[in-house]
Amino acid sequence: MMHRNETIKRCLRRIGIGAAALGVALASSAFAHSYKFGDIEVGHLWAPPTSAASKTETDVYGPIFNGGKSGDRLLSATSPLAEKIEFRTGKDEAAAGAAIDLPPSKPVSLAAWGTHLRFIGLKHPLKEKDWVPLHLVFENAGAHDVKVLIEAAPTH
């Protein structure tokens, strides 16, 4: 039979491990964020910090999913921290048509190798853990505000 003090020590160790796991889960969930606007789901949006070479521009990456039965389009994006936001291609050119098609039941990844957003004319450099407001306008889902997390690599 276990001594009472040993039982208490074992319980405290379990609580400590559980509390540590909960702390890690809460800390990582603080960085995760996603949004749902009707049929449109916008996943974890992130952008790398601005660099010494480029203090006024950075790209925005993340997933967008249209769970509806008909297509939608991302028509525009604006932010109070940037003069403008352009839709870009993986070739680092302004995207033709100035809209991002969101076909039904197919995820669209805003990524460096494909279509993504670029903040141009940032009002100040962006550092890790900053949050940047972003206003998105969809053809069918309407206008919605989201936030972009500044981080070196996506946390989720």
Secondary structure in CASP SS format (residue, H / E / C, confidence):
PFRMAT SS
TARGET T0000
AUTHOR 0000-0000-0000
METHOD secondary structure of the structure
MODEL  1
M C 1.00
M C 1.00
H C 1.00
R H 1.00
N H 1.00
E H 1.00
T H 1.00
I H 1.00
K H 1.00
R H 1.00
C H 1.00
L H 1.00
R H 1.00
R H 1.00
I H 1.00
G H 1.00
I H 1.00
G H 1.00
A H 1.00
A H 1.00
A H 1.00
L H 1.00
G H 1.00
V H 1.00
A H 1.00
L H 1.00
A H 1.00
S H 1.00
S H 1.00
A H 1.00
F H 1.00
A C 1.00
H C 1.00
S C 1.00
Y E 1.00
K E 1.00
F E 1.00
G C 1.00
D C 1.00
I E 1.00
E E 1.00
V E 1.00
G C 1.00
H C 1.00
L C 1.00
W E 1.00
A E 1.00
P C 1.00
P C 1.00
T C 1.00
S C 1.00
A C 1.00
A C 1.00
S C 1.00
K C 1.00
T C 1.00
E E 1.00
T E 1.00
D E 1.00
V E 1.00
Y E 1.00
G E 1.00
P E 1.00
I E 1.00
F E 1.00
N E 1.00
G C 1.00
G C 1.00
K C 1.00
S C 1.00
G C 1.00
D E 1.00
R E 1.00
L E 1.00
L E 1.00
S E 1.00
A E 1.00
T E 1.00
S C 1.00
P C 1.00
L C 1.00
A E 1.00
E E 1.00
K E 1.00
I E 1.00
E E 1.00
F E 1.00
R E 1.00
T C 1.00
G C 1.00
K C 1.00
D C 1.00
E C 1.00
A E 1.00
A C 1.00
A C 1.00
G C 1.00
A C 1.00
A C 1.00
I E 1.00
D E 1.00
L E 1.00
P C 1.00
P C 1.00
S C 1.00
K E 1.00
P E 1.00
V E 1.00
S E 1.00
L E 1.00
A C 1.00
A C 1.00
W C 1.00
G C 1.00
T C 1.00
H E 1.00
L E 1.00
R E 1.00
F E 1.00
I E 1.00
G E 1.00
L E 1.00
K C 1.00
H C 1.00
P C 1.00
L C 1.00
K C 1.00
E C 1.00
K C 1.00
D C 1.00
W E 1.00
V E 1.00
P E 1.00
L E 1.00
H E 1.00
L E 1.00
V E 1.00
F E 1.00
E C 1.00
N C 1.00
A C 1.00
G E 1.00
A E 1.00
H E 1.00
D E 1.00
V E 1.00
K E 1.00
V E 1.00
L E 1.00
I E 1.00
E C 1.00
A C 1.00
A C 1.00
P C 1.00
T C 1.00
H C 1.00
END
